[in-house]
Amino acid sequence: MIIDIKKFGAILTSRQLGKEALAAYLPNFNNISEKEKIYINFEGIDVFSPSWGDEFLTVLYRKFGDRLILKKDSNASVNASIEMLEEANSIKFNIE
């Protein structure tokens, strides 16, 4: 499964919007197999805040663990926020 998070907008900045995005997307996980990987694609994102990411990515990481794979991106906002999330939550995202 690939999640293109640009479908939620190019500027992803608040906890509330992160929660809403996750709630809107959760039904898509109903039929996912236990081995299927979930790829997060950041292409098209201009601003990605740790708050939004915490409500979306961290929750998915806790649910799917190493099956959650973040696609490598050159966007400084995305990379800085991912690093902050890893440090704040003592986790390490799988980035390819």
Backbone as a printed PyTorch tensor [residue, N CA C, xyz], in Angstrom:
tensor([[[  0.8440,  -1.1680,   0.0000],
         [  0.0000,   0.0000,   0.0000],
         [  0.8960,   1.2400,   0.0000]],

        [[  0.5370,   2.1970,  -0.8350],
         [  1.2590,   3.4680,  -0.8600],
         [  0.2940,   4.5730,  -0.4730]],

        [[  0.7090,   5.3870,   0.4880],
         [ -0.0880,   6.5340,   0.8980],
         [  0.6280,   7.7900,   0.4180]],

        [[  0.0230,   8.4690,  -0.5510],
         [  0.5310,   9.7550,  -1.0180],
         [ -0.0920,  10.8220,  -0.1250]],

        [[  0.6780,  11.3140,   0.8350],
         [  0.0660,  12.2180,   1.8100],
         [ -0.2440,  13.5990,   1.2410]],

        [[  0.1760,  13.8650,   0.0100],
         [ -0.1950,  15.1430,  -0.6010],
         [ -1.7050,  15.2350,  -0.7980]],

        [[ -2.3950,  14.0900,  -0.7410],
         [ -3.8590,  14.1120,  -0.8580],
         [ -4.4990,  14.8500,   0.3140]],

        [[ -3.7390,  15.0360,   1.3900],
         [ -4.2400,  15.7760,   2.5520],
         [ -3.8710,  17.2560,   2.4800]],

        [[ -3.1130,  17.6340,   1.4630],
         [ -2.6940,  19.0170,   1.2780],
         [ -1.1830,  19.1120,   1.1790]],

        [[ -0.7040,  20.2490,   0.7110],
         [  0.7420,  20.4660,   0.5770],
         [  1.3420,  21.0430,   1.8470]],

        [[  0.4930,  21.5930,   2.7000],
         [  0.9490,  22.1760,   3.9660],
         [  0.2460,  21.4290,   5.0880]],

        [[  0.9960,  20.6030,   5.8050],
         [  0.4440,  19.7440,   6.8630],
         [  1.0070,  20.2130,   8.1950]],

        [[  0.1760,  20.9320,   8.9640],
         [  0.7560,  21.6510,  10.0910],
         [  0.1490,  21.4770,  11.4690]],

        [[ -1.0010,  20.9200,  11.6390],
         [ -1.5510,  20.9180,  13.0020],
         [ -1.9100,  19.5110,  13.4720]],

        [[ -1.9620,  19.3560,  14.7820],
         [ -2.3700,  18.0810,  15.3650],
         [ -3.7850,  17.7170,  14.9290]],

        [[ -4.6720,  18.6880,  14.9740],
         [ -6.0650,  18.4290,  14.6090],
         [ -6.1770,  17.9300,  13.1750]],

        [[ -5.4560,  18.5660,  12.2560],
         [ -5.5070,  18.1290,  10.8620],
         [ -4.8700,  16.7480,  10.6820]],

        [[ -3.8250,  16.4500,  11.4540],
         [ -3.2190,  15.1230,  11.4150],
         [ -4.1810,  14.0490,  11.9010]],

        [[ -4.9090,  14.3510,  12.9900],
         [ -5.9060,  13.4140,  13.5130],
         [ -7.0120,  13.1770,  12.4970]],

        [[ -7.4660,  14.2690,  11.8670],
         [ -8.5400,  14.1550,  10.8820],
         [ -8.0880,  13.3470,   9.6690]],

        [[ -6.8560,  13.5620,   9.2250],
         [ -6.3290,  12.8170,   8.0830],
         [ -6.2690,  11.3260,   8.4140]],

        [[ -5.7850,  10.9950,   9.6000],
         [ -5.7020,   9.5920,  10.0000],
         [ -7.0960,   8.9770,  10.0850]],

        [[ -8.0250,   9.6830,  10.7090],
         [ -9.3870,   9.1610,  10.8360],
         [-10.0180,   8.9140,   9.4670]],

        [[ -9.7490,   9.8090,   8.5290],
         [-10.2940,   9.6510,   7.1780],
         [ -9.6620,   8.4660,   6.4580]],

        [[ -8.4150,   8.1670,   6.7660],
         [ -7.6970,   7.1160,   6.0460],
         [ -7.8090,   5.7410,   6.6960]],

        [[ -8.1460,   5.6720,   7.9690],
         [ -8.1770,   4.3930,   8.6910],
         [ -8.9980,   3.2920,   8.0140]],

        [[-10.1480,   3.5780,   7.4090],
         [-10.9060,   2.4960,   6.7610],
         [-10.1160,   1.7680,   5.6670]],

        [[ -9.1260,   2.4280,   5.0960],
         [ -8.3110,   1.7950,   4.0600],
         [ -7.4590,   0.6430,   4.6030]],

        [[ -7.2960,   0.5740,   5.9150],
         [ -6.4810,  -0.4800,   6.5110],
         [ -7.2960,  -1.7060,   6.9020]],

        [[ -8.5980,  -1.6700,   6.6890],
         [ -9.4520,  -2.7830,   7.1070],
         [ -9.0970,  -4.1000,   6.4400]],

        [[ -8.6710,  -4.0640,   5.1980],
         [ -8.4110,  -5.3070,   4.4650],
         [ -6.9330,  -5.5320,   4.1820]],

        [[ -6.0640,  -4.8870,   4.9160],
         [ -4.6270,  -5.0370,   4.6950],
         [ -4.1490,  -6.3510,   5.3270]],

        [[ -3.2970,  -7.0610,   4.6130],
         [ -2.7830,  -8.3220,   5.1570],
         [ -1.7430,  -8.0380,   6.2410]],

        [[ -1.4730,  -9.0330,   7.0350],
         [ -0.5400,  -8.8570,   8.1450],
         [  0.9040,  -8.6940,   7.6940]],

        [[  1.1850,  -8.9680,   6.4390],
         [  2.5530,  -8.8460,   5.9360],
         [  2.7270,  -7.6650,   4.9840]],

        [[  1.6230,  -7.0670,   4.5660],
         [  1.7030,  -5.9730,   3.5980],
         [  2.4050,  -4.7510,   4.2020]],

        [[  3.2800,  -4.1540,   3.4180],
         [  3.9940,  -2.9600,   3.8540],
         [  3.2130,  -1.7190,   3.4670]],

        [[  3.3810,  -0.6750,   4.2690],
         [  2.7240,   0.6030,   4.0280],
         [  3.8050,   1.6310,   3.7460]],

        [[  3.7960,   2.1690,   2.5380],
         [  4.7770,   3.1660,   2.1320],
         [  4.1470,   4.5580,   2.2140]],

        [[  4.8810,   5.4820,   2.8140],
         [  4.4330,   6.8710,   2.8920],
         [  5.2470,   7.6880,   1.9040]],

        [[  4.5600,   8.3150,   0.9660],
         [  5.1990,   9.1250,  -0.0620],
         [  4.9890,  10.6080,   0.2690]],

        [[  6.0760,  11.3490,   0.3970],
         [  6.0200,  12.7710,   0.7510],
         [  6.0990,  13.6970,  -0.4620]],

        [[  6.1390,  13.1400,  -1.6590],
         [  6.2430,  13.9670,  -2.8660],
         [  5.0860,  14.9680,  -2.9200]],

        [[  5.4220,  16.2220,  -3.2010],
         [  4.4090,  17.2640,  -3.3060],
         [  4.1140,  17.9970,  -2.0120]],

        [[  4.8070,  17.6390,  -0.9320],
         [  4.6050,  18.2990,   0.3570],
         [  5.5390,  19.5020,   0.4490]],

        [[  4.9850,  20.6590,   0.8120],
         [  5.7900,  21.8680,   0.9990],
         [  6.2050,  22.0510,   2.4550]],

        [[  5.2450,  21.8660,   3.3680],
         [  5.5100,  22.0220,   4.8050],
         [  4.9200,  20.8240,   5.5310]],

        [[  5.7440,  20.2240,   6.3860],
         [  5.3280,  19.0490,   7.1500],
         [  5.7580,  19.2610,   8.5940]],

        [[  4.8020,  19.4760,   9.4810],
         [  5.1440,  19.7740,  10.8770],
         [  5.1930,  18.5070,  11.7260]],

        [[  5.9910,  18.5520,  12.7910],
         [  6.0260,  17.4130,  13.7140],
         [  4.6580,  17.1320,  14.3370]],

        [[  3.8600,  18.1620,  14.5440],
         [  2.5360,  17.9650,  15.1500],
         [  1.6520,  17.0960,  14.2620]],

        [[  1.5860,  17.4400,  12.9790],
         [  0.7890,  16.6480,  12.0380],
         [  1.3550,  15.2350,  11.9580]],

        [[  2.6690,  15.1530,  11.8200],
         [  3.3230,  13.8590,  11.7160],
         [  3.1100,  12.9740,  12.9240]],

        [[  3.0950,  13.5750,  14.1080],
         [  2.9000,  12.7930,  15.3260],
         [  1.5200,  12.1450,  15.3370]],

        [[  0.5340,  12.8780,  14.8920],
         [ -0.8370,  12.3520,  14.8900],
         [ -1.0870,  11.3460,  13.7700]],

        [[ -0.2720,  11.3840,  12.7290],
         [ -0.4580,  10.4800,  11.5910],
         [  0.6170,   9.3940,  11.5720]],

        [[  1.8630,   9.7960,  11.4310],
         [  2.9540,   8.8140,  11.2860],
         [  3.2180,   8.0190,  12.5510]],

        [[  3.2720,   8.6890,  13.6900],
         [  3.5880,   7.9830,  14.9300],
         [  2.5080,   6.9590,  15.2610]],

        [[  1.2610,   7.3190,  15.0240],
         [  0.1640,   6.3780,  15.2710],
         [  0.2890,   5.1680,  14.3360]],

        [[  0.5940,   5.4230,  13.0660],
         [  0.7710,   4.3090,  12.1310],
         [  1.9800,   3.4550,  12.5010]],

        [[  3.0470,   4.0920,  12.9560],
         [  4.2300,   3.3370,  13.3800],
         [  3.8760,   2.4090,  14.5440]],

        [[  3.1230,   2.9190,  15.4880],
         [  2.7490,   2.1030,  16.6510],
         [  1.8360,   0.9490,  16.2410]],

        [[  1.0540,   1.1490,  15.2030],
         [  0.1440,   0.1010,  14.7330],
         [  0.8530,  -0.9280,  13.8490]],

        [[  1.7550,  -0.4640,  12.9740],
         [  2.3490,  -1.3460,  11.9750],
         [  3.8420,  -1.6010,  12.1390]],

        [[  4.5140,  -0.8570,  13.0000],
         [  5.9340,  -1.0850,  13.2570],
         [  6.7850,  -0.9580,  12.0110]],

        [[  7.6720,  -1.9310,  11.8050],
         [  8.6070,  -1.8970,  10.6840],
         [  7.9400,  -2.0640,   9.3230]],

        [[  6.6660,  -2.3960,   9.3080],
         [  5.9330,  -2.4930,   8.0350],
         [  5.6570,  -1.1050,   7.4620]],

        [[  5.7650,  -0.0700,   8.3020],
         [  5.5960,   1.3060,   7.8430],
         [  6.9360,   1.7920,   7.2960]],

        [[  6.9500,   2.1760,   6.0340],
         [  8.1810,   2.6080,   5.3840],
         [  7.9860,   4.0110,   4.8200]],

        [[  8.8550,   4.9110,   5.2280],
         [  8.7990,   6.2840,   4.7290],
         [  9.7110,   6.3780,   3.5160]],

        [[  9.1680,   6.8710,   2.4130],
         [  9.9950,   7.0510,   1.2170],
         [ 10.9240,   8.2330,   1.4260]],

        [[ 12.1820,   8.0280,   1.1130],
         [ 13.1910,   9.0650,   1.2770],
         [ 12.7910,  10.3040,   0.4860]],

        [[ 12.9770,  11.4760,   1.1040],
         [ 12.5830,  12.7260,   0.4710],
         [ 13.6570,  13.7670,   0.7060]],

        [[ 13.7850,  14.7110,  -0.2140],
         [ 14.8070,  15.7580,  -0.0710],
         [ 14.2660,  17.0120,   0.6090]],

        [[ 12.9930,  17.0370,   0.9520],
         [ 12.3780,  18.2020,   1.5850],
         [ 12.8980,  18.3540,   3.0210]],

        [[ 13.5080,  19.5010,   3.3050],
         [ 14.0910,  19.7510,   4.6310],
         [ 13.0310,  19.7390,   5.7270]],

        [[ 11.8460,  20.2410,   5.4360],
         [ 10.7640,  20.2590,   6.4270],
         [ 10.3590,  18.8400,   6.8030]],

        [[ 10.2380,  17.9790,   5.8190],
         [  9.8850,  16.5800,   6.0610],
         [ 10.9730,  15.8990,   6.8870]],

        [[ 12.2130,  16.0450,   6.4670],
         [ 13.3170,  15.3640,   7.1500],
         [ 13.5100,  15.8480,   8.5840]],

        [[ 13.4180,  17.1500,   8.8020],
         [ 13.5750,  17.6850,  10.1580],
         [ 12.4460,  17.1960,  11.0630]],

        [[ 11.2360,  17.1670,  10.5400],
         [ 10.0960,  16.7190,  11.3510],
         [ 10.1980,  15.2380,  11.6900]],

        [[ 10.6410,  14.4380,  10.7370],
         [ 10.8140,  13.0040,  11.0090],
         [ 11.8600,  12.7980,  12.0990]],

        [[ 12.9650,  13.5140,  12.0120],
         [ 14.0020,  13.4110,  13.0470],
         [ 13.4510,  13.8130,  14.4100]],

        [[ 12.6670,  14.8720,  14.4640],
         [ 12.0720,  15.3120,  15.7390],
         [ 11.1330,  14.2500,  16.3010]],

        [[ 10.3460,  13.6440,  15.4200],
         [  9.4200,  12.6030,  15.8680],
         [ 10.1670,  11.3930,  16.4150]],

        [[ 11.2370,  11.0090,  15.7400],
         [ 12.0320,   9.8760,  16.2160],
         [ 12.6080,  10.1670,  17.5930]],

        [[ 13.1420,  11.3490,  17.7600],
         [ 13.7480,  11.7080,  19.0460],
         [ 12.7010,  11.8210,  20.1460]],

        [[ 11.5980,  12.4970,  19.8570],
         [ 10.5580,  12.7250,  20.8750],
         [  9.8750,  11.4390,  21.3090]],

        [[  9.7500,  10.4730,  20.3840],
         [  9.0300,   9.2350,  20.6830],
         [  9.9350,   8.0280,  20.8820]],

        [[ 11.2550,   8.2550,  20.8280],
         [ 12.2280,   7.1620,  20.9740],
         [ 11.9220,   6.0100,  20.0100]],

        [[ 11.7260,   6.3850,  18.7430],
         [ 11.4640,   5.4000,  17.7030],
         [ 12.4170,   5.6350,  16.5490]],

        [[ 12.4610,   4.6940,  15.6230],
         [ 13.2770,   4.8300,  14.4220],
         [ 12.4440,   4.3660,  13.2390]],

        [[ 12.0470,   5.3330,  12.3990],
         [ 11.2720,   4.9970,  11.2180],
         [ 12.1410,   4.2770,  10.2010]],

        [[ 11.5260,   3.3840,   9.4650],
         [ 12.1730,   2.6830,   8.3620],
         [ 12.0730,   3.6120,   7.1510]],

        [[ 13.2200,   4.1030,   6.6640],
         [ 13.2520,   5.0440,   5.5440],
         [ 14.0030,   4.4070,   4.3760]],

        [[ 13.3360,   4.3730,   3.2380],
         [ 13.9590,   3.7970,   2.0310],
         [ 13.9150,   4.7980,   0.9050]]])
